[in-house]
Amino acid sequence: MRSRQIYAVYRGEQNLTDGTAEEIAKFLGLKVKTVRNLALGKRAHEKGQRLVVVKLGKEKGVGDEQGSSRG
């Protein structure tokens, strides 16, 4: 299974949510492509307040663990 990018969404200093692009898109009512574009530095203005998406890191999927022992 692939690692998934995790993002955080801020409006001003307030953290609205974090999750995958798909989870955030559903939460905000946006397209996944829009969430990814926002993470690239493109800003969205919603009622005069800036919406910012920041990449946090990758979430490992099941089976992605390295060094697992078999026994």
Backbone bond lengths (Angstrom), bond angles and torsions (degrees), N, CA, C in turn:
res aa  C-N    CA-C-N  psi(-1)  N-CA   C-N-CA  omega(-1)  CA-C   N-CA-C  phi
1 M - - - 1.452 - - 1.526 109.22 -
2 R 1.304 116.67 145.30 1.469 122.26 -176.95 1.523 112.28 -79.39
3 S 1.323 114.84 153.81 1.460 120.51 170.26 1.516 108.00 -74.52
4 R 1.323 116.54 145.06 1.461 120.64 -179.26 1.516 109.50 -116.35
5 Q 1.338 115.34 136.47 1.463 121.87 178.60 1.528 109.34 -69.82
6 I 1.322 116.48 134.34 1.462 122.71 176.63 1.524 108.28 -107.82
7 Y 1.318 115.79 137.92 1.460 123.23 -177.77 1.525 109.60 -124.07
8 A 1.331 115.97 157.83 1.465 122.76 170.84 1.521 107.02 -121.17
9 V 1.333 116.57 143.57 1.464 121.70 179.97 1.520 108.54 -116.45
10 Y 1.330 115.11 130.54 1.462 121.83 179.72 1.514 110.46 -124.55
11 R 1.312 115.43 144.86 1.467 122.47 166.10 1.513 104.01 -121.61
12 G 1.331 115.26 108.00 1.458 119.37 -172.16 1.517 108.23 66.10
13 E 1.313 117.08 -128.40 1.463 122.30 178.62 1.526 112.31 -92.98
14 Q 1.315 117.86 -3.85 1.468 122.07 -175.45 1.526 111.50 -89.10
15 N 1.343 116.41 125.34 1.464 121.44 174.72 1.519 108.07 -79.93
16 L 1.328 116.35 119.15 1.461 120.98 -179.76 1.520 112.30 -84.97
17 T 1.333 116.24 -41.91 1.466 120.73 -178.93 1.517 109.71 -172.31
18 D 1.325 117.36 164.45 1.457 121.76 167.52 1.516 107.87 -135.43
19 G 1.326 115.25 159.68 1.459 121.16 -179.89 1.513 110.64 156.95
20 T 1.326 115.51 -168.19 1.461 120.34 177.34 1.523 109.02 -74.53
21 A 1.318 116.34 167.25 1.469 120.63 178.22 1.524 110.32 -58.83
22 E 1.318 116.95 -37.91 1.461 121.31 179.85 1.527 111.33 -65.46
23 E 1.333 116.53 -44.26 1.469 120.87 179.78 1.525 111.20 -64.38
24 I 1.327 116.29 -42.75 1.463 121.07 -178.92 1.519 110.67 -67.66
25 A 1.338 116.71 -41.79 1.463 120.47 178.62 1.526 110.45 -58.62
26 K 1.317 116.67 -43.69 1.469 120.80 178.92 1.529 110.52 -64.08
27 F 1.323 117.05 -44.08 1.466 122.53 -178.83 1.526 111.86 -62.07
28 L 1.348 116.30 -41.90 1.465 121.09 -176.01 1.525 113.65 -92.15
29 G 1.333 116.86 -10.31 1.454 119.71 -177.05 1.520 112.36 73.69
30 L 1.336 116.28 34.30 1.463 122.54 -179.72 1.524 109.52 -115.35
31 K 1.329 115.64 170.14 1.457 120.90 172.55 1.526 108.74 -81.00
32 V 1.327 116.22 151.04 1.462 121.48 178.19 1.528 109.94 -58.12
33 K 1.317 117.48 -40.78 1.467 121.85 179.22 1.528 111.04 -59.62
34 T 1.325 117.37 -37.59 1.464 121.65 179.06 1.525 110.43 -64.78
35 V 1.327 116.94 -42.81 1.469 121.03 178.76 1.526 109.70 -60.98
36 R 1.319 116.89 -45.24 1.470 120.28 -179.98 1.523 111.30 -65.39
37 N 1.330 117.72 -38.21 1.468 121.02 177.05 1.523 111.12 -64.18
38 L 1.321 116.94 -39.98 1.465 120.41 178.07 1.527 110.64 -62.33
39 A 1.326 116.92 -35.79 1.465 120.95 179.34 1.526 111.71 -69.69
40 L 1.322 117.13 -19.13 1.465 121.08 178.03 1.517 112.01 -84.18
41 G 1.325 116.61 1.78 1.458 120.13 176.56 1.510 114.03 109.04
42 K 1.324 117.38 -2.44 1.459 120.06 177.04 1.523 107.29 -80.32
43 R 1.314 116.74 133.27 1.463 121.40 -173.72 1.518 111.59 -102.45
44 A 1.310 114.94 148.26 1.464 120.60 174.48 1.520 108.13 -115.77
45 H 1.294 116.48 137.63 1.458 121.38 177.19 1.516 107.86 -109.25
46 E 1.298 114.79 122.82 1.447 121.07 -177.86 1.525 106.93 -126.58
47 K 1.320 117.31 109.30 1.466 122.40 -178.23 1.526 110.84 55.98
48 G 1.329 116.41 38.92 1.456 120.90 176.21 1.513 115.17 79.69
49 Q 1.320 118.01 -0.81 1.462 120.05 178.85 1.516 109.32 -110.46
50 R 1.294 116.26 135.01 1.458 121.85 -177.17 1.527 110.94 -75.40
51 L 1.315 115.28 133.59 1.457 122.79 175.41 1.523 106.79 -105.09
52 V 1.333 117.59 123.49 1.457 122.15 -175.83 1.526 109.11 -123.63
53 V 1.336 116.30 133.80 1.462 121.99 176.62 1.523 107.74 -114.83
54 V 1.338 116.23 130.43 1.461 122.44 -176.20 1.526 109.14 -123.06
55 K 1.336 117.18 134.83 1.463 120.81 174.14 1.523 108.67 -74.00
56 L 1.333 116.71 130.95 1.462 121.17 178.99 1.520 112.55 -99.80
57 G 1.302 117.33 -42.11 1.459 121.66 -176.84 1.511 109.19 162.59
58 K 1.310 116.06 -171.10 1.463 120.76 -178.41 1.514 110.11 -106.99
59 E 1.325 114.80 143.74 1.457 122.48 175.16 1.517 106.62 -100.89
60 K 1.323 116.98 127.86 1.457 119.79 179.57 1.518 109.77 -77.14
61 G 1.314 115.03 138.05 1.453 120.70 176.16 1.515 110.21 -86.82
62 V 1.310 117.25 171.46 1.456 122.25 178.17 1.521 108.38 -62.95
63 G 1.315 117.03 132.25 1.452 121.22 -179.83 1.516 113.30 91.72
64 D 1.334 117.93 -1.18 1.459 121.64 -179.78 1.529 112.44 -90.62
65 E 1.323 117.90 -5.42 1.456 120.48 -176.77 1.520 109.32 -65.66
66 Q 1.323 116.06 135.83 1.452 120.30 177.76 1.514 108.85 -99.48
67 G 1.293 115.96 148.03 1.453 120.48 176.14 1.515 113.85 76.70
68 S 1.317 117.75 17.60 1.457 118.68 178.41 1.524 108.74 -72.77
69 S 1.316 115.66 140.07 1.459 119.37 -177.64 1.518 110.12 -95.66
70 R 1.301 114.53 148.11 1.465 120.45 176.19 1.514 106.98 -110.13
71 G 1.305 115.11 139.04 1.441 114.63 -179.04 1.397 113.25 -151.81
